[in-house]
Amino acid sequence: MKIMPINQMCSVKELATLYYVDVLPEVASRNLRRDIREYPDLHRSLIESGWNSRKRTFTPRQVQILRKFLGDPM
């Protein structure tokens, strides 16, 4: 089981594979991006933190935002 990074940058793919463990990394990334689009408050919070859909990494603050809305990965 992988540990979720808390105080470091991480790639979208790296974080997505923690939430979607049973699919390929590319599918996991698409699923995470879809989740972000489908949750307006999450999407808004990430945008306010400087994120946009073309970025390939999350800052530590953005990881915290994702954990707040999606919870910790299983």
C-alpha positions as CSV (number, residue, x, y, z in Angstrom):
1,M,0.0,0.0,0.0
2,K,1.4,3.4,-1.0
3,I,1.5,6.3,1.4
4,M,-0.2,9.6,0.3
5,P,2.3,12.4,0.1
6,I,1.4,15.2,2.4
7,N,4.1,17.9,2.3
8,Q,5.4,17.5,-1.2
9,M,4.5,18.0,-4.8
10,C,3.1,14.9,-6.5
11,S,2.0,14.1,-10.0
12,V,-1.6,13.7,-11.0
13,K,-0.9,10.1,-12.0
14,E,0.8,9.3,-8.7
15,L,-2.1,10.7,-6.6
16,A,-4.7,9.2,-8.9
17,T,-3.3,5.7,-8.5
18,L,-3.7,6.0,-4.7
19,Y,-7.4,6.6,-5.2
20,Y,-8.0,4.2,-8.1
21,V,-5.8,1.2,-7.3
22,D,-7.5,-1.3,-9.6
23,V,-7.1,0.5,-12.9
24,L,-4.2,1.5,-15.1
25,P,-2.5,4.8,-14.1
26,E,-3.8,6.6,-17.2
27,V,-7.4,5.5,-16.4
28,A,-6.8,6.5,-12.8
29,S,-5.7,10.0,-13.9
30,R,-8.8,10.4,-16.1
31,N,-11.0,9.3,-13.2
32,L,-9.5,11.8,-10.8
33,R,-9.8,14.7,-13.3
34,R,-13.4,13.7,-13.8
35,D,-14.0,13.7,-10.1
36,I,-12.5,17.2,-9.9
37,R,-14.8,18.5,-12.6
38,E,-17.9,16.9,-11.1
39,Y,-17.5,18.4,-7.6
40,P,-17.9,22.2,-8.1
41,D,-16.6,23.1,-4.6
42,L,-13.5,20.9,-5.0
43,H,-12.9,22.3,-8.5
44,R,-13.3,25.9,-7.3
45,S,-11.0,25.4,-4.3
46,L,-8.3,23.9,-6.5
47,I,-8.6,26.8,-9.0
48,E,-8.3,29.3,-6.2
49,S,-5.1,27.5,-5.1
50,G,-3.5,28.0,-8.6
51,W,-4.4,24.7,-10.2
52,N,-5.7,24.3,-13.7
53,S,-6.6,21.2,-15.7
54,R,-3.4,21.2,-17.8
55,K,-1.1,21.0,-14.8
56,R,0.5,17.6,-14.2
57,T,1.3,18.1,-10.6
58,F,-0.4,19.1,-7.3
59,T,1.2,21.3,-4.7
60,P,1.1,20.2,-1.1
61,R,-1.8,22.7,-0.5
62,Q,-3.7,21.1,-3.4
63,V,-3.1,17.6,-2.0
64,Q,-4.6,18.9,1.2
65,I,-7.7,20.2,-0.7
66,L,-8.2,16.9,-2.4
67,R,-7.9,15.0,0.9
68,K,-10.5,17.4,2.4
69,F,-13.0,16.7,-0.3
70,L,-12.3,13.1,-1.3
71,G,-10.9,11.8,2.0
72,D,-7.8,9.7,2.3
73,P,-7.3,6.9,-0.3
74,M,-8.1,3.4,0.9
